[in-house]
Amino acid sequence: MRRALAVLAGLIALAGVASAQTFVWPQKWTVAKPSEVKRGGTLRAAVISDYRTFNPFITAESGNVPSIISGGRGLVTRDPTTGDWIPYMAESFTVSPNKLEITFKIRRGMRWSDGRPITADDWIMTWRIHTDKAVGSNSYDSFFIDGKPITLRKIDDYTIRFTYPKPDATAFAVAAFVPWPAHVFGPVYQREGAEGIKKMWTLNEKPENIVSGGPWLIESYRPGERLVLKRNPAFGEWNKDEAGNPLPYLDRYEIKIVKDTNAQLAEFLAGNIDLMAPATVDHISQIRQAIQQGRLDATIKVNASPVASSQFMVFNWNKASDPFKQSLFRSDKFRRAMSHIVNRQAVIDIVYGGLGTPMYTSVYPVLTQWINPKVPKYEYNPQQAAKLLAELGFTKKDKEGYLVDGKGRRLEFNLATNAGNAQREQMAKLFVDEAKKVGVKVNFTAIDFNTLVGQLLSSGPDRPFDAIIIGLSGGDLDWPFGSNVVPCKGNLHMWNKSGQCIDPRETQLDALYSRGRTELDFKKRVEIGYRMQEIEAQLLPVIYIAGPNYHPAWNNRLGGEHPDAIISAIWGQRELELTFIKK
């Protein structure tokens, strides 16, 4: 409770002085003073994949369009200089003595981009749609504790109350969800239900029909080419800098679709894009060399922090059409053998050029206070892998040198990752080579990211993949275990999407997740998190590999980056709302 109370105390103190309708972005979040900034200009960035949808209720991937145009903030947001939750779209809030209710006073004067006021109805409708299981929202699981719903009640147009079935260490993270316009989604939901919602805001939707309450509006989108955003004037009416200037400073934000990380580097070196987060030592060296030789006016922060995401391999436990593979993939002994085949040091050396961190737990390396230092590790050890596979009956090899069991069935499976992600492709190829040495045949394919995600999110008894290398980001400082990942019914319980726990250790993790989330004592919560990591190590639902350290780089035509003290994988290099073009 110590940490939770400290956070609440800070928030209540802030609530007492935050009476204005305007949210003033603190100058301490940027190195630039308001008097130094310039208005106008275009920020240029790149992503590796086409977007899947404009629909905020069916996105599951990071960096999606709804999160970009909304700015990803709700009633509260975190102060990057302290980590505390502070009011944002809320003007203030109060917490009930039993910690089961939070009442928010919504900031008046906020408008959607189409001019309609932002009110309690927008949060209520957004919550209703997210919590309709048939919609399939990635946020669904966060609104339940032990199967009991977190409920919202409209007190009046500018007052809303959250009621939690139990004390919730993630209460503010839940309340931070982004609202979407009730006047747009509500009529469709009432008329057509979940099916109607899922058909809305596809990539074919006219940009002028996409309503935003955040800093950006969609100007145009051409698949395979670029997404172009423009400033939302309604956002600047209540988002100001300390001098009273409306935000964002930028006029436009262009995001190119560059389906290869090497090609993205070339664009950055040529000065065609402004932001880069190089993952390999080669990319870092090229950027440094270009800067030193005067070919590029840019800044790079090498090893700013460990990574705040995960890279892992996951096996499909739901493969009814192939009982042999299903049985293998559900065997923890098999998965332990596969972990012994993963050469994490080679990944760090070859893929990340020595600037990476091995991973053995679901907790991101940057969250050091949460990582159990004694968690069992199944490090690179081909001999141990061979021994475990022999215990599973794979004692002989066929004429091509691959292991077979007593029935002559070869130890072989397919592995996929998203095409264009050079680092993941390298990881997969390293694994294929190591597996072959042990006698395991792995057929690697790089496929379109959206296809990959579709396979991973599929559910039921027979899903269309064997194994996938992918990553997760997000997470939470208060409780770093995902509400949609750990519970067996979670939308991202990706190894087993049958909708029920298959292994007793899944059931244990499910129960511990609930215990930890509802434990307000920080020290006790960490102890529960440590226990979860020990069970994760026994079960190995996914096999964590390694991640790059965070090395942000930017073209020096940009101003408004974070102070060095807060540049990290958690907070990033800047707030886009405070970014400007200085030359």
VOLO-778834 format. One record per atom (N, C-alpha, C): residue in three letters; x, y, z. Coordinates in steps of 0.1 Angstrom, whole numbers, plus 5000, padded with zeros to 4 digits. Last residue first. Layout:
REM VOLO-778834
alaXYZ
...
//
This chain:
REM VOLO-778834
lys514552424626
lys515252484615
lys514952404603
lys512852334645
lys513552454649
lys514352514637
ile509652214649
ile510752214639
ile511552344641
phe508852044680
phe508752154670
phe509852144660
thr506951884705
thr507951874695
thr507751984685
leu504951844723
leu505851954726
leu507051954716
glu503551634713
glu502751754714
glu503751874717
leu505351424715
leu505151484701
leu504351614702
glu507751414739
glu506251424737
glu506051484723
arg510651194736
arg509951324735
arg508451304736
gln511750944738
gln512651054736
gln511951194737
gly510350734763
gly510650774750
gly511550894750
trp509650624788
trp509050754784
trp509450794770
ile510950364787
ile509550384793
ile508950514788
ala513350384776
ala512450304769
ala511050324775
ser514150744781
ser514350594784
ser513250524776
ile514951044793
ile514850974781
ile515150824784
ile515151174817
ile513951094815
ile513851024802
ala517551304817
ala517251224828
ala516051144826
asp517651464794
asp518351344794
asp517951254805
pro514351604787
pro515651614793
pro516351474794
his512851524754
his512951514769
his514251554774
glu512851774727
glu513051644733
glu513051644748
gly512552014713
gly511451964722
gly511651824728
gly513152004677
gly513352054691
gly512351994700
leu514651894647
leu513651884658
leu514051944670
arg516851894633
arg515851994629
arg514751994639
asn518451684640
asn518451804649
asn517651924643
asn516851374641
asn517451474633
asn517351604641
trp517551124667
trp516651224660
trp517451324652
ala517450814684
ala518150914675
ala517151004669
pro517750594712
pro516950694704
pro517850784696
his518150304720
his519150404715
his518450504706
tyr517850054744
tyr517150174738
tyr518150274733
asn518949724736
asn518849844745
asn518149954737
pro516949454723
pro517949564721
pro517849664732
gly516449144740
gly515949264734
gly517049364732
ala515748794737
ala516648904741
ala516049034734
ile513648574745
ile514948564738
ile515948674743
tyr511348354761
tyr511948484759
tyr513348484753
ile508948154751
ile510448144753
ile510948284750
val505948094769
val506648154758
val508148154761
pro505447924790
pro504447944780
pro504948004767
leu507147784810
leu507647844798
leu506547854787
leu506747664835
leu505747644825
leu506347674811
gln508947754850
gln508547614850
gln507747584838
ala508748034846
ala510047964843
ala509747814842
glu506348094857
glu506548114843
glu507748034838
ile506948044884
ile506047954877
ile506147964862
glu508648264888
glu509148134890
glu508248024883
gln506948474883
gln508048454873
gln508648314875
met505248454904
met504748434891
met505848404881
arg506948524925
arg506448394924
arg505848364910
tyr507348804919
tyr508448704919
tyr508048564917
gly504748894923
gly505348894910
gly506548804908
ile504548864950
ile503648784942
ile504248784927
glu506449054957
glu506648914961
glu505848824953
val505249284948
val506449244942
val506749094945
arg503149304966
arg502849284952
arg504049234944
lys504449354990
lys503749224988
lys503449194974
lys505349604983
lys506349504986
lys505649364985
phe502949754979
phe503849734968
phe504849614971
asp499749674987
asp501049684993
asp502149654983
leu497449614973
leu497949754972
leu499249774979
glu496449354953
glu497349384965
glu497849524964
thr495249294929
thr494349344940
thr495149374953
arg497249194914
arg496549314909
arg495749374920
gly497948964928
gly498849074927
gly498149204923
arg495648804925
arg496148844939
arg497048964938
ser495548774897
ser494448844904
ser494848894918
tyr497848634893
tyr497648754886
tyr496648844894
leu497348404907
leu498348494912
leu498248634906
ala495448284890
ala495148324904
ala496048424910
asp497048244867
asp495748314866
asp495348374880
leu498948074877
leu499348214872
leu498148304872
gln497447844882
gln498147914893
gln498448064889
thr496547784856
thr495547824866
thr496247894878
glu499047724845
glu498247834839
glu497247884850
arg499547504859
arg500347614862
arg499747744856
pro497847304848
pro497547364862
pro498347484865
asp496947374814
asp497947334824
asp497647384838
ile494647504804
ile494947364801
ile495947304811
cys492047734809
cys493447684813
cys493547534810
gln490247844780
gln490347784793
gln491747734796
gly490447934755
gly489448004764
gly489447944777
ser492247854737
ser491047764738
ser490047834747
lys494647964731
lys493448044729
lys492247954729
asn497747964742
asn496547884744
asn495347964743
trp499548154736
trp499948014734
trp498747924735
met498448404742
met498548364728
met499048214726
his496548574755
his497048454761
his497348364749
leu495348804746
leu496748784742
leu497348664750
asn492848804758
asn492948814744
asn494348784738
gly492448564785
gly492948684779
gly493048684764
lys491748344798
lys490748384788
lys491148514782
cys493848304816
cys493648204805
cys492648254794
pro495848594823
pro494648514825
pro494248424813
val498148714808
val498248604818
val496948524820
val497148904789
val498148794786
val498148684795
asn495549104797
asn495149024785
asn496048914781
ser496949214817
ser495549164820
ser495049074809
gly500349144821
gly499249194813
gly497949124816
phe502349274848
phe501749154841
phe500449184834
pro503349484863
pro503849464849
pro503249344842
trp501949724879
trp501749584879
trp502149534865
asp502849984877
asp502249944889
asp502149794891
leu503850014851
leu504750024862
leu504149974875
asp502849794826
asp502449894835
asp503449894847
gly502549714790
gly502949694804
gly502649804813
gly504049784759
gly502949824768
gly503349794783
ser504849504738
ser505149624745
ser504049664753
leu506149194725
leu505049274732
leu505649404737
gly506949014695
gly507249084707
gly505949154713
ile507648704679
ile507048834679
ile507448904692
ile507748404662
ile508648504669
ile508048644668
ile505748114664
ile505948254659
ile506948324668
ala504747794653
ala505447874662
ala505748014656
asp502347704638
asp503147624647
asp503847704658
phe498947804629
phe500447824629
phe501047724639
pro496047834630
pro496747814618
pro498247844619
arg494347624655
arg494747754650
arg495847734639
asp491847474667
asp492747444657
asp493247574650
pro490047544687
pro490847424689
pro491947404679
gly490247904693
gly489547784690
gly490547664691
ser491548194675
ser491148124687
ser490547994683
ser494048434664
ser492948334662
ser492748254674
leu496248584669
leu495048624676
leu493848524674
leu498148474652
leu498348474666
leu497148494674
gln497048534627
gln497248394631
gln497348384646
gly497048814627
gly495848744626
gly495948594630
val499748864629
val498948894640
val497648824639
leu500448774603
leu501048704615
leu500148734627
thr499148954587
thr498748804586
thr499248734598
asn500449184594
asn499049174597
asn498549024596
phe503049124584
phe502749144599
phe501349124602
asp503748864561
asp503248994564
asp502749014578
ile506548644571
ile505248674564
ile504748814568
ala509148434567
ala508848564571
ala507548604563
thr509648104578
thr509048194568
thr508848324574
phe511547804584
phe511247944587
phe510648014575
asn511247504598
asn511047564585
asn510647714587
val513447304614
val512547424616
val512447494602
lys514247004627
lys514047074615
lys513047184617
val516646914650
val515346954649
val515247034636
gly519246844656
gly518446744649
gly517046784648
val521047014666
val520546924676
val519746814669
lys521547164644
lys522747104650
lys522246994660
lys519047274639
lys519547174630
lys520747094636
ala518947474659
ala518047354660
ala518547244651
glu520747654650
glu521047584662
glu520247464663
asp519447744626
asp520747684625
asp521147604638
val517047844637
val517047744627
val518347664627
phe518148054652
phe517447944659
phe517347824650
leu519048224632
leu520048174642
leu519448044649
lys516648284620
lys517648204613
lys518748154622
ala515348434640
ala514748304636
ala515848224628
met517148654642
met516848564654
met516348434649
gln516748764617
gln518048714621
gln517948614632
glu514048844619
glu514448744609
glu515748684612
arg514249034639
arg513548904642
arg513848794631
gln515749224624
gln516249164637
gln515549034640
ala514249294602
ala515549224600
ala516049154613
asn511249284594
asn511949304607
asn513249224607
gly510449184570
gly510949324570
gly511649364583
ala507748984581
ala508749014571
ala509149164572
asn507448844613
asn506948944603
asn508148984594
thr507848484614
thr507848614620
thr507448714609
ala507448134620
ala507248254612
ala507548374621
leu508147794616
leu508347914624
leu508248034616
asn507047454618
asn507247574610
asn507347694620
phe508947154627
phe507847244628
phe508147374620
glu509846824636
glu509846924625
glu508647024628
leu511046524641
leu510846644649
leu511046764640
arg509246264623
arg510346364624
arg510046474633
arg508345954634
arg507846094631
arg508946184634
gly508745684639
gly509345744627
gly508945884624
lys507945604663
lys507045584652
lys507545644639
gly509845694680
gly509745544678
gly508845514667
asp510945994663
asp510545914675
asp510345774671
val513846154650
val512546094648
val512246014661
leu515946434640
leu515446334651
leu514046284647
tyr517846434610
tyr516846494619
tyr516246384628
gly519446344590
gly520046384603
gly519146454612
glu518446214569
glu518846354567
glu519446414580
lys517745974578
lys518945974569
lys519346124566
asp516946044612
asp516645984599
asp517846014590
lys517945944645
lys517946044635
lys517645974621
lys516645874678
lys517245834666
lys517145944656
thr515245964700
thr516545914702
thr517345874690
phe512746104712
phe513546134700
phe514946094702
gly511446074736
gly511345964727
gly512145994714
leu511846264755
leu510546264749
leu510446154738
glu514446224761
glu513446174771
glu512046184766
ala515546344740
ala515646204741
ala514646144751
leu515046604747
leu514346554735
leu514346404735
leu516846634768
leu515346644770
leu514546584759
lys519246594754
lys518846504765
lys517346514767
ala519246814737
ala519246684731
ala518746574742
ala519447024756
ala518347014747
ala518146874742
gln521946964767
gln520846954775
gln519546944767
gln523447034744
gln523546894749
gln522346864758
pro522947304740
pro522447204730
pro522447064736
asn522247554757
asn522847424761
asn522347314752
tyr521447864768
tyr521947794756
tyr522747674761
glu519347834798
glu520247904789
glu520747814778
tyr516847874815
tyr517247764806
tyr518047814795
lys516647984848
lys516948014834
lys517347894826
pro514548074876
pro515347974868
pro515448014853
val515148384893
val514248304884
val515048204876
lys516348554910
lys516648404912
lys515748324903
pro515548804906
pro516948774902
pro517248624903
asn512648914892
asn513148814902
asn514548774898
ile511949244885
ile512549124880
ile513149034891
trp511049494894
trp510149384893
trp510749244890
gln513049674892
gln512449654905
gln511549534906
thr513549704865
thr514449624873
thr513849594887
leu512349734838
leu511549734851
leu512349654861
val513849684816
val513949824822
val513249824835
pro513149424808
pro514449444815
pro514549584822
tyr509749324816
tyr510749394807
tyr512049434815
val508749004825
val508949144830
val510049214821
ser508748744818
ser507848834810
ser508048984814
thr512248624815
thr510948644822
thr510048744814
tyr514548624803
tyr514148494808
tyr512748504815
met516748784779
met515448784787
met515048644791
pro519648984775
pro518948854775
pro517748864783
thr520049284758
thr519849224771
thr519149094770
gly522549464738
gly521249404741
gly521149344755
leu524849514721
leu524049614729
leu522649574731
gly526049344704
gly526549344718
gly525749444727
gly524649354680
gly525949404681
gly526549424695
tyr522149234678
tyr522149374684
tyr523649424686
val522849004663
val521649084660
val521749224665
ile525248914675
ile525048924661
ile523949014656
asp525048944703
asp526248984696
asp526049004681
ile522448864710
ile522948994714
ile524149044706
val522448614698
val521448714693
val521948854697
ala524448494712
ala524648514698
ala523648614693
gln523148484737
gln524348574736
gln524648594721
arg521048304732
arg520748454735
arg521948534733
asn520248064714
asn521548114718
asn521448274720
val517947824721
val518047964718
val519448014723
ile518047574731
ile518547584717
ile518747734714
his516747584755
his518247554755
his518847574741
ser514247624746
ser514847734752
ser516347714753
met513647364737
met513747474727
met514447594733
ala513547234761
ala514547194751
ala514747314741
arg511247354771
arg512547374778
arg513747344769
arg509447254754
arg509647394753
arg510947434760
phe509546984761
phe509847024747
phe510247174747
lys508647004787
lys509946954785
lys510446994771
asp506047094785
asp507047194790
asp508447144788
ser504047024757
ser505046964767
ser506047074772
arg502547134737
arg502047144751
arg502947084762
phe503947064715
phe503947204719
phe503347224733
leu503446784714
leu504746844716
leu504746984721
ser500646774709
ser501246714721
ser502646764724
gln500546904685
gln499846964696
gln500446904709
lys501946734668
lys502546864671
lys501846924684
phe500046514670
phe501546494673
phe502146624677
pro497646614661
pro497846574675
pro499246554679
asp496546834642
asp497846764642
asp498246724656
ser494146954645
ser494346884633
ser495646804632
ala494447094669
ala493746974669
ala493946884656
lys496147284683
lys496447234669
lys495747094668
asn497047484705
asn495647454699
asn495847404685
trp499447584712
trp498947474720
trp497547424714
asn502047704695
asn500647694694
asn500147574701
phe504747884710
phe504247764703
phe502747764705
val506748174706
val505548114712
val505047994703
met509548364714
met508948254705
met507848194713
phe510048714718
phe509948584722
phe509448484711
gln510949014732
gln510948944720
gln510948794724
ser509449304748
ser509949164748
ser509949114734
ser510249624762
ser509449534754
ser510049394754
ala512049824769
ala510749814776
ala509749734767
val515649774774
val514449774766
val513149764774
pro517749994793
pro517349864788
pro516049874780
ser518750324779
ser518150234790
ser517950094784
ala520550434762
ala519750524771
ala519050444782
asn522550344744
asn522250274757
asn521550374767
val523150654729
val523350514729
val523250454743
lys521450884713
lys521650854727
lys521850694728
ile522251114688
ile521850974692
ile522250954706
thr521251364665
thr521651324679
thr521351184681
ala522451524635
ala521451444643
ala522051414657
asp523051594605
asp522951674617
asp521951604626
leu525251414584
leu523951414591
leu524051494603
arg527751444575
arg526751414565
arg525351414571
gly529851484593
gly529151594589
gly528051574578
gln531151274603
gln531651314590
gln530851434585
gln529651224626
gln531051264627
gln531551324614
ile527151134615
ile527251264623
ile528651314623
ala527950904602
ala527351014594
ala527451144602
gln528850764625
gln529750794614
gln529250914606
arg526450724638
arg527550794644
arg528550844634
ile525050564620
ile524550704623
ile525650784629
gln526650344618
gln526450424606
gln525950564610
ser526550254645
ser527750294639
ser527650384627
ile523850184646
ile524350284655
ile525650344649
his523749974628
his522950094625
his523450204634
asp525549794641
asp525849844627
asp525049974624
val524249734664
val525449814665
val525849874651
thr520649774662
thr521849704660
thr523049794661
ala518449934663
ala518549824672
ala519849754672
pro517650284664
pro518450174659
pro518550064669
ala515050454660
ala515550384672
ala516350264668
met514450774647
met514950644645
met515350584659
leu513051054630
leu513150974642
leu513650834638
asp512851184605
asp513451254617
asp513751174629
ile513751114571
ile512851094583
ile513651144595
asn515651204554
asn514251204549
asn513251174560
gly518351194557
gly517651314563
gly516151314558
ala519750974551
ala519551074540
ala518751194545
leu519450834574
leu520750884571
leu520650994560
phe516750764573
phe517250854584
phe518550914580
glu516750594550
glu515950714550
glu516450814561
ala518450394560
ala518850474548
ala518050604547
leu516850294580
leu518050354583
leu518550444572
gln514750184564
gln514450294574
gln515750364578
ala516149984552
ala515750094544
ala515350214552
asn516549814574
asn517749874567
asn517349994559
thr513949744580
thr514649834590
thr515949894583
asp511249764558
asp512549704560
asp513349804570
lys509149904546
lys508949774551
lys510349694553
val507850194555
val509150144549
val509350004555
ile505550424552
ile505550284553
ile506850234547
lys505850734570
lys506050654558
lys505950504562
ile503950964583
ile504550844587
ile504650754574
glu503851304592
glu503851204581
glu504551084586
tyr502151554605
tyr502951434610
tyr502851334599
arg501851914608
arg501551784602
arg502551674607
asp502352134624
asp501152134615
asp500751994611
leu503352144658
leu503552094644
leu502252104637
tyr502652194684
tyr503252304676
tyr503252264661
pro499352064694
pro500752054692
pro501252174684
leu498752354716
leu499552234711
leu498652144702
pro498752704720
pro498052584718
pro499052474712
asn500452884746
asn500452844732
asn499652714730
gly500952954772
gly499552964767
gly499452934753
ala503352904783
ala503153044778
ala501753064772
glu503252634788
glu503252724799
glu503052874795
asp500952514762
asp502252514769
asp502152624780
lys497752344763
lys498552464761
lys499952444767
asn494752224754
asn496152174756
asn497152294753
trp492452334746
trp492552304760
trp493952244764
glu492652384719
glu491852474727
glu491952454742
gly494052194706
gly494852304711
gly494052404719
phe492052024698
phe492951974709
phe493652094715
ala490952154676
ala490152144689
ala490952104701
pro492752124656
pro492652254662
pro491852244676
asn494951874650
asn493551894654
asn493352024662
arg497251864623
arg496951914637
arg495451924639
lys497251564603
lys497351704605
lys496851744619
leu499051294589
leu498151344599
leu498351494599
val499351034566
val499551174568
val498551224578
leu501050744559
leu499850804567
leu500250944569
arg502150594528
arg502250674540
arg500950714546
glu502450324513
glu503150454511
glu503250534524
gly501050104519
gly502350084513
gly503050214510
pro498050284516
pro498750164520
pro499950144512
arg497650604523
arg497850524511
arg498650404516
tyr495650844538
tyr496350714540
tyr496450644527
ser495351174551
ser495251074540
ser495950954545
glu494751304576
glu494651374563
glu494451284551
ile493351254607
ile493951184595
ile493651274583
leu494551454633
leu493451414625
leu494051344613
trp495851474667
trp495951464653
trp494651424646
pro495551494695
pro496351604688
pro496251594673
gly492151384701
gly493551394704
gly494251494695
gly489651314694
gly489751414705
gly491251444709
ser488451274661
ser489451254671
ser489351354682
val486751084637
val486651194647
val487651164658
ile486651024604
ile487350984616
ile487451094626
asn485651144581
asn484751074590
asn485351024603
glu487751234566
glu486951334573
glu485951274582
pro488850994555
pro489551054566
pro488651154574
lys486550734549
lys487050864545
lys487650934557
glu487650394552
glu486850504557
glu487450634552
asn489350194546
asn488650254535
asn487750374539
leu490150084569
leu491150164562
leu490550234550
thr487150124589
thr488150044582
thr489150134576
trp485150224607
trp486450284606
trp487450184600
met483149934614
met483350074613
met484850114612
lys482649674619
lys482649714604
lys483049864603
lys482449644646
lys483649584639
lys483749624624
ile479949754651
ile481149824655
ile482349774647
gly478249564641
gly478249694635
gly479549764638
glu478749354658
glu479049334644
glu479149464637
ala477749444683
ala479249434681
ala479549414666
gly474849644672
gly475649564682
gly477149554678
glu473249794656
glu473749664650
glu474649584660
arg472150004672
arg471349944661
arg471849804657
gln473950064692
gln472650034696
gln471849964685
tyr476250104675
tyr476249994685
tyr474849964690
val475450324661
val475750194654
val475650084663
pro475150514681
pro474050484673
pro474250344665
gly477950524692
gly476750484700
gly475550434691
phe479950624676
phe479850474678
phe478550434684
val479250904675
val479650834663
val479350684665
his478650984700
his477651024690
his478050954676
ala480850904715
ala479550834717
ala478550864705
pro484150894704
pro482850974704
pro481650884705
trp486150744730
trp485850774716
trp484450824715
pro488850784755
pro487450784751
pro487250804736
val491350564766
val491050674757
val489550674754
phe491950494801
phe491650454787
phe491150574779
ala492650524827
ala493350604817
ala492950574803
ala491550354844
ala490850474842
ala491450564831
val493550154845
val492350124839
val491550254835
ala495550304858
ala495850254845
ala494550224837
phe494250334883
phe494450454874
phe494850414860
ala494250064892
ala493050144891
ala493150264881
thr496049864897
thr496049924883
thr494850014881
ala495449764921
ala496749834920
ala496849904906
asp492349784935
asp493049754922
asp494349834921
pro489949624956
pro491049724954
pro491949684942
lys487149504936
lys488149484946
lys489149594945
pro485449614918
pro484949504927
pro485849474938
tyr485249964915
tyr486049844913
tyr485549734923
thr483750214897
thr483650134909
thr484349994906
phe484050544887
phe484550414885
phe484350334898
arg481950804877
arg482450724888
arg482850584883
ile482051134864
ile481850994862
ile482550914873
thr480751444853
thr481251364865
thr480951214862
tyr479551594834
tyr480951614836
tyr481451544849
asp476851514833
asp477651524820
asp479151534822
asp476851304862
asp476251414854
asp477151424841
ile477451044867
ile476851114877
ile476151234871
lys477650734851
lys477550874848
lys476850944860
arg479750474860
arg478450534862
arg478550684859
leu481250174853
leu481350314852
leu479850364854
thr482849884869
thr481749954863
thr481950104863
ile484549594863
ile484749734868
ile483649814861
pro483149274868
pro483349394860
pro483749514869
lys484748974876
lys483749074880
lys484149204873
gly486848804870
gly485648784863
gly484548884866
asp488948914885
asp488348784889
asp487048764882
ile488049214871
ile488949154882
ile488249024887
phe487949384840
phe487449274849
phe488549244859
phe489149544821
phe487949594828
phe487249494837
ser491049424808
ser491549514818
ser490349564827
asp489949264788
asp490349204800
asp490649304811
tyr489449454766
tyr488349384773
tyr488849344787
ser491249564750
ser491149624763
ser490149544772
asn490949444725
asn492149404733
asn492149464747
ser487649344718
ser488649444721
ser489849394729
gly485549194707
gly486949134706
gly488049244709
val482849204706
val483649304698
val485049254697
ala481849024724
ala481748994709
ala482449094701
lys482149134749
lys483049024745
lys483049004730
asp482149454756
asp481249364749
asp482249254743
thr483849644767
thr483449524775
thr482449434769
his484049834747
his485249754751
his484849634758
ile481449934749
ile481849864737
ile483149784740
arg481350054774
arg480349954770
arg480849874758
trp483450244772
trp483550134781
trp482550024778
thr482350414753
thr483550354750
thr483750224759
met480050514768
met479850434755
met481150354752
ile481350644789
ile480450534792
ile480250444779
trp482850834776
trp483550734784
trp482650614786
asp480850984765
asp481850924756
asp482550814764
asp479351084786
asp478750984777
asp479750914769
ala480851284798
ala480851154804
ala480251044795
thr482151454768
thr481451444781
thr481451304786
ile483051684745
ile483551564751
ile482951554765
pro480851844721
pro481651834734
pro481951694738
arg481651854686
arg480751814697
arg481551804710
gly483451914666
gly482852024673
gly481951984685
asp484951724654
asp483751764647
asp482951874655
ser486851664673
ser487251734661
ser486051784652
trp485351734705
trp485851644694
trp486151724682
arg486551944732
arg485651914720
arg486251804711
met486352064765
met487051984755
met486051944744
gly485052204784
gly485552284773
gly486252194763
arg485952064816
arg485052124806
arg485752194795
arg487151754827
arg487551894823
arg486451944813
ile485251574850
ile485851584836
ile486051734833
lys486051434880
lys485351554874
lys486051584860
phe485651104890
phe486451204882
phe485551314878
thr485950894917
thr485050984910
thr485851094903
ile486550564924
ile487250694920
ile486250774912
glu486150314949
glu485550414939
glu486450524936
leu487550164966
leu486850094956
leu486150184946
lys488850264988
lys489650254976
lys488850184965
asn487550345011
asn487750205009
asn488550164996
pro487250625007
pro488150575018
pro488450425016
ser487450704971
ser486650674983
ser487650614994
val489150974957
val489150834959
val488350804972
thr488551224932
thr488551184946
thr488451034947
phe489951454908
phe489251324912
phe489351304927
ser489951684881
ser490251644894
ser489651514897
glu489651704854
glu490151824860
glu490651784874
ala490551454830
ala489951494842
ala490451624847
met492451444811
met491151484806
met490151504818
tyr494351444836
tyr494551494822
tyr493251544816
pro495951424868
pro494751444860
pro495051494846
ile498651184870
ile498151314872
ile496851334864
trp500550934886
trp499450964877
trp498951104881
asp504250954886
asp502950964892
asp501750984882
gly506650964874
gly505950834873
gly504550844879
thr508151194873
thr507951134886
thr507350994885
thr508351274847
thr509451314856
thr509351244870
pro506051194833
pro507351124831
pro508451164840
asp503051144848
asp504051254847
asp505451174845
arg500450974831
arg501650974840
arg502551084837
thr497051074832
thr498251034825
thr499351034835
val493451034832
val494751064838
val495851014829
leu491551004812
leu491251094823
leu492551124831
gly493950954786
gly492550954790
gly492351054802
arg496050924757
arg495750964771
arg494250974773
gly496850874731
gly496950764740
gly496650804755
gly496651044709
gly497751074719
gly497850974730
ser494850984689
ser494351024703
ser495351074712
ile496450914668
ile495651034667
ile495051074680
ile497750684679
ile498550794675
ile497650924675
ser495750504685
ser496650544696
ser497450674692
pro494650454659
pro493850524670
pro494750574681
val496950334646
val496450464642
val495550534653
asn499350174668
asn498250174658
asn497750314656
gly501550104683
gly501750204673
gly500550214663
ser500949744687
ser501449874692
ser501549974680
glu497849584680
glu499249604678
glu499649734683
ala495149564681
ala495849494691
ala497349514690
thr491949714674
thr493349714673
thr494049634684
ile489249734677
ile489749604673
ile491249604670
phe488549984685
phe488049874693
phe488549744689
pro489350184668
pro490050174681
pro489650054689
asn490050154634
asn489050124644
asn489650104658
phe491550164613
phe491450294620
phe490550274632
thr493849894607
thr492549954608
thr492650094614
arg496549824601
arg495449724600
arg494049784599
tyr499149974583
tyr498249964594
tyr497149874591
asp502249814572
asp500949884569
asp500049874581
ser505349834590
ser504149764584
ser503049864581
ile507250004600
ile507749884591
ile506549814584
val507350364597
val506950234604
val507250124594
ala508750684602
ala508550564594
ala508150444603
ala508351044601
ala508750924607
ala508450804598
arg508551394604
arg508551274594
arg509151154601
leu506651684610
leu507451574616
leu507351454606
thr506551994595
thr506051854595
thr507151764601
gly505352334604
gly506252234599
gly505752084601
gly504352524633
gly504352484619
gly505252374616
arg506152744655
arg504952674651
arg505052634637
lys508952714677
lys508352764665
lys507152684661
val510152794710
val509552714700
val509052784688
glu511252954730
glu512152904719
glu511452834708
ser509353004749
ser509853124741
ser510653074729
pro509052764762
pro508052804753
pro508452924744
lys512252584761
lys511352684767
lys510252724757
ala513052244759
ala512852374752
ala511952464761
val513252004770
val514452094772
val514152234767
thr510251894787
thr511051914775
thr512252004778
trp508951884810
trp508851764802
trp509751774789
lys508952124823
lys510052024827
lys509951894819
gln506752254815
gln507952284807
gln509052184811
pro503652064813
pro504852124821
pro506052144813
trp500852184797
trp501952084796
trp503152134803
val497852234812
val499152304809
val500252194809
phe494652204802
phe495752124807
phe497052194802
thr491952424812
thr493152394803
thr494152304810
gln490252474831
gln489852384822
gln490952344812
ala491552494865
ala491352554852
ala490952434842
ser492152374889
ser490852424887
ser490552474873
ala494152214906
ala493952204891
ala492452244889
val494652184932
val495052314926
val494652324911
gly493651934940
gly493252054948
gly493552184941
ala494951754924
ala493551784922
ala493051914928
leu497451744937
leu497351814924
leu495851854921
ala496651604959
ala497251734961
ala497151814948
ile495851364948
ile494851454955
ile495351594956
leu498351274938
leu497251314929
leu496251404935
gly499851224961
gly500251324951
gly499151374942
ala498251024972
ala498451154979
ala498851264969
leu498450824953
leu497150884955
leu497351024962
val501150764956
val500650804944
val499350884946
ala501250674982
ala502050784979
ala501550844966
leu499550454981
leu499150574989
leu499950694985
ala501150284965
ala499850324960
ala499350454968
arg503350244982
arg503550314969
arg502250364964
arg502150115004
arg503050235006
arg503050314993
met500849885000
met500050005000
met500950135000
//
